[in-house]
Amino acid sequence: MTIPFFACAVSLAFAWRGQRGAAVWLAVAAIAALVVLLKLHATDPLAINL
């Protein structure tokens, strides 16, 4: 779950260094990965044992 957040951090580093194209594409990929991971996580059944 943390990979998209690390990708956003790297994207900010790319933007800071002036590589805006790479920063935009990495940010878009990070958001897409985050949406996919959240969709997979939200549909998992809860395993609650009482």
C-alpha distance matrix in Angstrom:
0.0 3.8 5.7 6.9 8.1 9.8 11.2 12.6 14.1 15.7 16.9 18.6 20.2 21.5 22.9 24.5 26.1 27.5 25.6 24.8 24.5 21.7 20.0 20.3 19.1 16.0 15.2 16.0 13.8 10.8 11.7 12.3 9.0 7.5 10.4 10.1 6.7 8.3 11.5 10.6 9.2 12.3 14.7 14.1 17.3 17.5 19.1 21.3 24.2 27.0
3.8 0.0 3.8 5.6 5.3 6.4 8.7 10.1 10.9 12.6 14.2 15.6 16.9 18.6 20.2 21.4 23.1 24.7 23.1 22.6 22.7 19.8 17.9 18.7 18.0 14.5 13.8 15.4 13.5 10.1 11.8 13.3 10.2 8.8 12.4 12.7 9.9 11.3 14.7 14.2 12.9 15.7 18.3 17.9 21.0 20.8 22.3 24.3 27.1 29.6
5.7 3.8 0.0 3.8 5.4 5.2 6.1 8.7 9.9 10.6 12.1 14.3 15.3 16.4 18.3 19.9 21.1 22.6 20.5 20.3 20.0 16.8 15.4 16.4 15.1 11.6 11.7 13.2 10.7 7.8 10.5 11.5 8.4 8.4 12.1 12.0 9.9 12.3 15.2 14.7 14.3 17.3 19.5 19.3 22.7 23.1 24.6 26.9 29.7 32.5
6.9 5.6 3.8 0.0 3.8 5.5 4.9 6.2 8.7 9.8 10.2 12.4 14.2 15.0 16.3 18.3 19.8 20.9 18.8 17.9 17.6 14.9 13.1 13.5 12.5 9.3 8.5 9.9 8.0 4.5 6.8 8.5 6.2 5.8 9.5 10.4 9.2 10.9 13.8 14.2 14.1 16.5 18.9 19.5 23.0 23.6 25.6 27.9 31.0 33.7
8.1 5.3 5.4 3.8 0.0 3.8 5.3 5.0 6.3 8.7 9.6 10.7 12.6 14.3 15.2 16.6 18.6 20.1 18.7 17.9 18.4 15.8 13.3 14.2 14.2 10.8 9.4 11.8 10.9 7.2 8.9 11.6 9.8 8.3 11.9 13.5 11.9 12.7 16.1 16.8 15.9 18.0 20.9 21.3 24.6 24.6 26.6 28.4 31.5 33.8
9.8 6.4 5.2 5.5 3.8 0.0 3.8 5.4 5.0 6.3 8.5 9.9 10.6 12.4 14.2 15.3 16.7 18.6 17.1 17.1 17.7 14.6 12.5 14.3 14.1 10.4 10.2 13.0 11.6 8.5 11.3 13.6 11.5 11.1 14.8 15.8 14.2 15.7 19.0 19.1 18.5 21.0 23.7 23.7 27.0 27.1 28.7 30.7 33.5 36.0
11.2 8.7 6.1 4.9 5.3 3.8 0.0 3.8 5.4 5.1 6.0 8.6 9.7 10.4 12.2 14.1 15.2 16.5 14.5 14.2 14.3 11.2 9.4 11.0 10.3 6.6 7.0 9.7 8.2 5.8 9.1 11.2 9.7 10.2 13.6 14.6 13.9 15.7 18.5 18.9 19.0 21.4 23.8 24.3 27.8 28.4 30.2 32.5 35.4 38.1
12.6 10.1 8.7 6.2 5.0 5.4 3.8 0.0 3.8 5.4 4.8 6.2 8.6 9.7 10.4 12.3 14.2 15.2 13.8 12.9 13.7 11.3 8.4 9.6 10.3 7.1 5.6 9.0 9.1 6.3 8.3 11.4 10.9 10.4 13.5 15.4 14.9 15.9 18.8 20.0 19.8 21.6 24.4 25.2 28.7 29.1 31.2 33.2 36.3 38.7
14.1 10.9 9.9 8.7 6.3 5.0 5.4 3.8 0.0 3.8 5.3 5.1 6.4 8.8 9.9 10.6 12.6 14.4 13.7 13.6 15.0 12.5 9.6 11.9 12.9 9.7 8.9 12.6 12.5 9.8 12.1 15.1 14.2 13.6 17.0 18.7 17.7 18.8 21.9 22.8 22.2 24.2 27.1 27.6 30.9 31.0 32.8 34.6 37.5 39.8
15.7 12.6 10.6 9.8 8.7 6.3 5.1 5.4 3.8 0.0 3.8 5.4 4.9 6.2 8.6 9.7 10.6 12.5 11.1 11.7 12.8 9.7 7.8 10.8 11.2 8.0 8.7 12.3 11.8 10.1 13.0 15.5 14.6 15.0 18.2 19.5 18.9 20.5 23.3 24.0 23.9 26.1 28.7 29.2 32.7 33.0 34.8 36.8 39.7 42.2
16.9 14.2 12.1 10.2 9.6 8.5 6.0 4.8 5.3 3.8 0.0 3.8 5.3 5.0 6.2 8.6 9.9 10.7 9.1 8.6 9.7 7.3 4.4 7.1 8.3 5.7 5.8 9.5 10.0 8.9 11.3 13.8 13.9 14.3 17.1 18.8 18.8 20.2 22.7 23.9 24.1 25.9 28.5 29.5 33.0 33.6 35.7 37.8 40.9 43.4
18.6 15.6 14.3 12.4 10.7 9.9 8.6 6.2 5.1 5.4 3.8 0.0 3.8 5.4 5.0 6.1 8.6 9.8 9.7 9.2 11.5 9.9 6.6 9.2 11.4 9.3 8.4 12.1 13.3 11.7 13.4 16.5 16.7 16.4 19.2 21.3 21.1 21.9 24.8 26.1 25.9 27.5 30.4 31.4 34.8 35.1 37.2 39.0 42.0 44.3
20.2 16.9 15.3 14.2 12.6 10.6 9.7 8.6 6.4 4.9 5.3 3.8 0.0 3.8 5.4 5.0 6.3 8.7 8.7 9.8 12.2 10.1 7.8 11.3 13.0 10.8 11.1 14.7 15.3 14.0 16.3 19.1 18.8 19.0 22.0 23.7 23.3 24.5 27.4 28.4 28.2 30.1 32.9 33.6 37.0 37.2 39.1 40.9 43.8 46.1
21.5 18.6 16.4 15.0 14.3 12.4 10.4 9.7 8.8 6.2 5.0 5.4 3.8 0.0 3.8 5.4 5.2 6.4 5.2 6.6 8.6 6.6 5.2 8.9 10.4 9.0 10.1 13.3 14.0 13.6 16.0 18.3 18.5 19.3 22.0 23.5 23.7 25.2 27.6 28.7 29.0 30.9 33.5 34.4 37.9 38.5 40.5 42.6 45.6 48.1
22.9 20.2 18.3 16.3 15.2 14.2 12.2 10.4 9.9 8.6 6.2 5.0 5.4 3.8 0.0 3.8 5.4 5.1 5.4 5.1 8.3 7.9 5.4 8.1 10.9 10.3 10.2 13.3 14.9 14.5 16.1 18.7 19.6 19.9 22.2 24.3 24.6 25.7 28.1 29.6 29.8 31.4 34.1 35.3 38.8 39.4 41.6 43.5 46.6 49.0
24.5 21.4 19.9 18.3 16.6 15.3 14.1 12.3 10.6 9.7 8.6 6.1 5.0 5.4 3.8 0.0 3.8 5.4 7.5 8.3 11.8 11.2 9.0 11.9 14.6 13.5 13.4 16.7 18.1 17.3 19.0 21.9 22.4 22.4 25.0 27.1 27.1 28.0 30.7 32.1 32.0 33.6 36.5 37.5 40.9 41.1 43.2 44.9 48.0 50.2
26.1 23.1 21.1 19.8 18.6 16.7 15.2 14.2 12.6 10.6 9.9 8.6 6.3 5.2 5.4 3.8 0.0 3.8 5.8 8.3 11.2 10.4 9.5 12.8 14.9 14.1 14.9 18.0 19.0 18.7 20.9 23.3 23.6 24.2 26.9 28.6 28.7 30.0 32.6 33.7 33.9 35.7 38.4 39.3 42.8 43.2 45.1 47.1 50.0 52.4
27.5 24.7 22.6 20.9 20.1 18.6 16.5 15.2 14.4 12.5 10.7 9.8 8.7 6.4 5.1 5.4 3.8 0.0 3.8 5.6 8.8 9.3 8.8 11.3 13.6 13.8 14.5 17.1 18.6 18.9 20.7 22.9 23.8 24.6 26.8 28.6 29.2 30.4 32.7 34.2 34.6 36.2 38.8 40.0 43.6 44.2 46.4 48.4 51.5 53.9
25.6 23.1 20.5 18.8 18.7 17.1 14.5 13.8 13.7 11.1 9.1 9.7 8.7 5.2 5.4 7.5 5.8 3.8 0.0 3.8 5.7 5.7 6.3 8.9 10.5 10.9 12.3 14.6 15.7 16.5 18.5 20.3 21.2 22.4 24.6 26.0 26.8 28.4 30.4 31.7 32.5 34.2 36.5 37.7 41.4 42.3 44.4 46.7 49.8 52.3
24.8 22.6 20.3 17.9 17.9 17.1 14.2 12.9 13.6 11.7 8.6 9.2 9.8 6.6 5.1 8.3 8.3 5.6 3.8 0.0 3.8 5.5 4.9 6.1 8.6 9.8 10.3 12.2 14.1 15.0 16.3 18.2 19.7 20.7 22.4 24.3 25.4 26.6 28.4 30.1 30.9 32.3 34.7 36.2 39.9 40.9 43.3 45.4 48.7 51.2
24.5 22.7 20.0 17.6 18.4 17.7 14.3 13.7 15.0 12.8 9.7 11.5 12.2 8.6 8.3 11.8 11.2 8.8 5.7 3.8 0.0 3.8 5.4 5.3 6.3 8.6 10.0 10.8 12.4 14.2 15.6 16.7 18.4 20.0 21.4 22.8 24.3 25.8 27.3 28.8 30.1 31.6 33.5 35.2 38.9 40.2 42.6 45.1 48.3 51.0
21.7 19.8 16.8 14.9 15.8 14.6 11.2 11.3 12.5 9.7 7.3 9.9 10.1 6.6 7.9 11.2 10.4 9.3 5.7 5.5 3.8 0.0 3.8 5.5 5.3 6.0 8.4 9.9 10.5 12.0 14.2 15.3 16.2 18.0 19.9 21.0 22.1 23.9 25.6 26.8 27.9 29.8 31.7 33.0 36.8 38.0 40.1 42.6 45.8 48.5
20.0 17.9 15.4 13.1 13.3 12.5 9.4 8.4 9.6 7.8 4.4 6.6 7.8 5.2 5.4 9.0 9.5 8.8 6.3 4.9 5.4 3.8 0.0 3.8 5.6 5.2 6.0 8.6 9.9 10.4 12.2 14.2 15.2 16.2 18.3 19.9 20.7 22.1 24.2 25.6 26.3 28.0 30.3 31.6 35.3 36.2 38.5 40.8 44.0 46.6
20.3 18.7 16.4 13.5 14.2 14.3 11.0 9.6 11.9 10.8 7.1 9.2 11.3 8.9 8.1 11.9 12.8 11.3 8.9 6.1 5.3 5.5 3.8 0.0 3.8 5.5 5.1 6.2 8.6 9.8 10.6 12.3 14.2 15.2 16.6 18.4 19.9 21.0 22.6 24.4 25.4 26.7 28.9 30.6 34.3 35.5 38.0 40.3 43.7 46.2
19.1 18.0 15.1 12.5 14.2 14.1 10.3 10.3 12.9 11.2 8.3 11.4 13.0 10.4 10.9 14.6 14.9 13.6 10.5 8.6 6.3 5.3 5.6 3.8 0.0 3.8 5.4 5.1 6.1 8.5 9.9 10.5 12.2 14.1 15.4 16.5 18.2 19.8 21.1 22.6 24.0 25.5 27.3 29.0 32.7 34.2 36.6 39.2 42.5 45.3
16.0 14.5 11.6 9.3 10.8 10.4 6.6 7.1 9.7 8.0 5.7 9.3 10.8 9.0 10.3 13.5 14.1 13.8 10.9 9.8 8.6 6.0 5.2 5.5 3.8 0.0 3.8 5.4 5.0 6.0 8.6 9.8 10.3 12.1 14.2 15.2 16.1 18.0 19.8 20.9 21.9 23.8 25.8 27.1 30.8 32.0 34.2 36.7 39.9 42.7
15.2 13.8 11.7 8.5 9.4 10.2 7.0 5.6 8.9 8.7 5.8 8.4 11.1 10.1 10.2 13.4 14.9 14.5 12.3 10.3 10.0 8.4 6.0 5.1 5.4 3.8 0.0 3.8 5.4 5.0 6.2 8.6 9.8 10.4 12.3 14.2 15.1 16.3 18.2 19.9 20.6 22.0 24.4 25.9 29.5 30.6 33.1 35.3 38.6 41.2
16.0 15.4 13.2 9.9 11.8 13.0 9.7 9.0 12.6 12.3 9.5 12.1 14.7 13.3 13.3 16.7 18.0 17.1 14.6 12.2 10.8 9.9 8.6 6.2 5.1 5.4 3.8 0.0 3.8 5.4 5.2 6.2 8.6 9.8 10.7 12.4 14.2 15.3 16.6 18.5 19.8 20.9 22.9 24.8 28.5 29.9 32.6 35.0 38.4 41.1
13.8 13.5 10.7 8.0 10.9 11.6 8.2 9.1 12.5 11.8 10.0 13.3 15.3 14.0 14.9 18.1 19.0 18.6 15.7 14.1 12.4 10.5 9.9 8.6 6.1 5.0 5.4 3.8 0.0 3.8 5.5 5.1 6.1 8.5 9.9 10.6 12.1 14.1 15.3 16.5 18.0 19.7 21.4 22.9 26.7 28.2 30.6 33.3 36.6 39.4
10.8 10.1 7.8 4.5 7.2 8.5 5.8 6.3 9.8 10.1 8.9 11.7 14.0 13.6 14.5 17.3 18.7 18.9 16.5 15.0 14.2 12.0 10.4 9.8 8.5 6.0 5.0 5.4 3.8 0.0 3.8 5.4 5.1 6.1 8.6 9.9 10.4 12.0 14.1 15.3 16.0 17.8 20.0 21.3 25.0 26.1 28.4 30.9 34.1 36.8
11.7 11.8 10.5 6.8 8.9 11.3 9.1 8.3 12.1 13.0 11.3 13.4 16.3 16.0 16.1 19.0 20.9 20.7 18.5 16.3 15.6 14.2 12.2 10.6 9.9 8.6 6.2 5.2 5.5 3.8 0.0 3.8 5.4 5.0 6.2 8.6 9.8 10.4 12.2 14.2 15.0 16.1 18.4 20.2 23.8 25.0 27.7 30.0 33.5 36.0
12.3 13.3 11.5 8.5 11.6 13.6 11.2 11.4 15.1 15.5 13.8 16.5 19.1 18.3 18.7 21.9 23.3 22.9 20.3 18.2 16.7 15.3 14.2 12.3 10.5 9.8 8.6 6.2 5.1 5.4 3.8 0.0 3.8 5.4 5.2 6.3 8.6 9.9 10.6 12.4 14.1 15.3 16.9 18.9 22.5 24.3 27.0 29.6 33.0 35.8
9.0 10.2 8.4 6.2 9.8 11.5 9.7 10.9 14.2 14.6 13.9 16.7 18.8 18.5 19.6 22.4 23.6 23.8 21.2 19.7 18.4 16.2 15.2 14.2 12.2 10.3 9.8 8.6 6.1 5.1 5.4 3.8 0.0 3.8 5.4 5.1 6.1 8.5 9.8 10.6 12.0 14.0 15.6 16.9 20.6 22.2 24.6 27.3 30.6 33.5
7.5 8.8 8.4 5.8 8.3 11.1 10.2 10.4 13.6 15.0 14.3 16.4 19.0 19.3 19.9 22.4 24.2 24.6 22.4 20.7 20.0 18.0 16.2 15.2 14.1 12.1 10.4 9.8 8.5 6.1 5.0 5.4 3.8 0.0 3.8 5.5 5.1 6.0 8.4 9.8 10.2 11.8 14.2 15.6 19.2 20.3 22.9 25.2 28.6 31.3
10.4 12.4 12.1 9.5 11.9 14.8 13.6 13.5 17.0 18.2 17.1 19.2 22.0 22.0 22.2 25.0 26.9 26.8 24.6 22.4 21.4 19.9 18.3 16.6 15.4 14.2 12.3 10.7 9.9 8.6 6.2 5.2 5.4 3.8 0.0 3.8 5.5 5.2 6.1 8.6 9.8 10.3 12.3 14.5 18.0 19.6 22.6 25.0 28.6 31.2
10.1 12.7 12.0 10.4 13.5 15.8 14.6 15.4 18.7 19.5 18.8 21.3 23.7 23.5 24.3 27.1 28.6 28.6 26.0 24.3 22.8 21.0 19.9 18.4 16.5 15.2 14.2 12.4 10.6 9.9 8.6 6.3 5.1 5.5 3.8 0.0 3.8 5.5 5.1 6.2 8.5 9.9 10.9 12.8 16.5 18.5 21.2 24.0 27.4 30.3
6.7 9.9 9.9 9.2 11.9 14.2 13.9 14.9 17.7 18.9 18.8 21.1 23.3 23.7 24.6 27.1 28.7 29.2 26.8 25.4 24.3 22.1 20.7 19.9 18.2 16.1 15.1 14.2 12.1 10.4 9.8 8.6 6.1 5.1 5.5 3.8 0.0 3.8 5.4 5.1 6.0 8.5 10.1 11.0 14.7 16.2 18.6 21.3 24.6 27.6
8.3 11.3 12.3 10.9 12.7 15.7 15.7 15.9 18.8 20.5 20.2 21.9 24.5 25.2 25.7 28.0 30.0 30.4 28.4 26.6 25.8 23.9 22.1 21.0 19.8 18.0 16.3 15.3 14.1 12.0 10.4 9.9 8.5 6.0 5.2 5.5 3.8 0.0 3.8 5.4 4.9 5.8 8.5 10.1 13.5 14.7 17.6 19.9 23.5 26.1
11.5 14.7 15.2 13.8 16.1 19.0 18.5 18.8 21.9 23.3 22.7 24.8 27.4 27.6 28.1 30.7 32.6 32.7 30.4 28.4 27.3 25.6 24.2 22.6 21.1 19.8 18.2 16.6 15.3 14.1 12.2 10.6 9.8 8.4 6.1 5.1 5.4 3.8 0.0 3.8 5.5 5.2 6.3 8.9 12.3 14.4 17.5 20.1 23.6 26.4
10.6 14.2 14.7 14.2 16.8 19.1 18.9 20.0 22.8 24.0 23.9 26.1 28.4 28.7 29.6 32.1 33.7 34.2 31.7 30.1 28.8 26.8 25.6 24.4 22.6 20.9 19.9 18.5 16.5 15.3 14.2 12.4 10.6 9.8 8.6 6.2 5.1 5.4 3.8 0.0 3.8 5.6 5.5 6.6 10.4 12.6 15.2 18.2 21.5 24.6
9.2 12.9 14.3 14.1 15.9 18.5 19.0 19.8 22.2 23.9 24.1 25.9 28.2 29.0 29.8 32.0 33.9 34.6 32.5 30.9 30.1 27.9 26.3 25.4 24.0 21.9 20.6 19.8 18.0 16.0 15.0 14.1 12.0 10.2 9.8 8.5 6.0 4.9 5.5 3.8 0.0 3.8 5.5 5.5 9.0 10.2 12.9 15.5 18.9 21.8
12.3 15.7 17.3 16.5 18.0 21.0 21.4 21.6 24.2 26.1 25.9 27.5 30.1 30.9 31.4 33.6 35.7 36.2 34.2 32.3 31.6 29.8 28.0 26.7 25.5 23.8 22.0 20.9 19.7 17.8 16.1 15.3 14.0 11.8 10.3 9.9 8.5 5.8 5.2 5.6 3.8 0.0 3.8 5.7 8.3 9.7 13.1 15.3 18.9 21.4
14.7 18.3 19.5 18.9 20.9 23.7 23.8 24.4 27.1 28.7 28.5 30.4 32.9 33.5 34.1 36.5 38.4 38.8 36.5 34.7 33.5 31.7 30.3 28.9 27.3 25.8 24.4 22.9 21.4 20.0 18.4 16.9 15.6 14.2 12.3 10.9 10.1 8.5 6.3 5.5 5.5 3.8 0.0 3.8 6.4 9.1 12.3 14.9 18.4 21.1
14.1 17.9 19.3 19.5 21.3 23.7 24.3 25.2 27.6 29.2 29.5 31.4 33.6 34.4 35.3 37.5 39.3 40.0 37.7 36.2 35.2 33.0 31.6 30.6 29.0 27.1 25.9 24.8 22.9 21.3 20.2 18.9 16.9 15.6 14.5 12.8 11.0 10.1 8.9 6.6 5.5 5.7 3.8 0.0 3.8 6.4 9.0 12.0 15.3 18.4
17.3 21.0 22.7 23.0 24.6 27.0 27.8 28.7 30.9 32.7 33.0 34.8 37.0 37.9 38.8 40.9 42.8 43.6 41.4 39.9 38.9 36.8 35.3 34.3 32.7 30.8 29.5 28.5 26.7 25.0 23.8 22.5 20.6 19.2 18.0 16.5 14.7 13.5 12.3 10.4 9.0 8.3 6.4 3.8 0.0 3.8 6.4 9.2 12.4 15.3
17.5 20.8 23.1 23.6 24.6 27.1 28.4 29.1 31.0 33.0 33.6 35.1 37.2 38.5 39.4 41.1 43.2 44.2 42.3 40.9 40.2 38.0 36.2 35.5 34.2 32.0 30.6 29.9 28.2 26.1 25.0 24.3 22.2 20.3 19.6 18.5 16.2 14.7 14.4 12.6 10.2 9.7 9.1 6.4 3.8 0.0 3.8 5.9 9.4 12.1
19.1 22.3 24.6 25.6 26.6 28.7 30.2 31.2 32.8 34.8 35.7 37.2 39.1 40.5 41.6 43.2 45.1 46.4 44.4 43.3 42.6 40.1 38.5 38.0 36.6 34.2 33.1 32.6 30.6 28.4 27.7 27.0 24.6 22.9 22.6 21.2 18.6 17.6 17.5 15.2 12.9 13.1 12.3 9.0 6.4 3.8 0.0 3.8 6.4 9.8
21.3 24.3 26.9 27.9 28.4 30.7 32.5 33.2 34.6 36.8 37.8 39.0 40.9 42.6 43.5 44.9 47.1 48.4 46.7 45.4 45.1 42.6 40.8 40.3 39.2 36.7 35.3 35.0 33.3 30.9 30.0 29.6 27.3 25.2 25.0 24.0 21.3 19.9 20.1 18.2 15.5 15.3 14.9 12.0 9.2 5.9 3.8 0.0 3.8 6.4
24.2 27.1 29.7 31.0 31.5 33.5 35.4 36.3 37.5 39.7 40.9 42.0 43.8 45.6 46.6 48.0 50.0 51.5 49.8 48.7 48.3 45.8 44.0 43.7 42.5 39.9 38.6 38.4 36.6 34.1 33.5 33.0 30.6 28.6 28.6 27.4 24.6 23.5 23.6 21.5 18.9 18.9 18.4 15.3 12.4 9.4 6.4 3.8 0.0 3.8
27.0 29.6 32.5 33.7 33.8 36.0 38.1 38.7 39.8 42.2 43.4 44.3 46.1 48.1 49.0 50.2 52.4 53.9 52.3 51.2 51.0 48.5 46.6 46.2 45.3 42.7 41.2 41.1 39.4 36.8 36.0 35.8 33.5 31.3 31.2 30.3 27.6 26.1 26.4 24.6 21.8 21.4 21.1 18.4 15.3 12.1 9.8 6.4 3.8 0.0
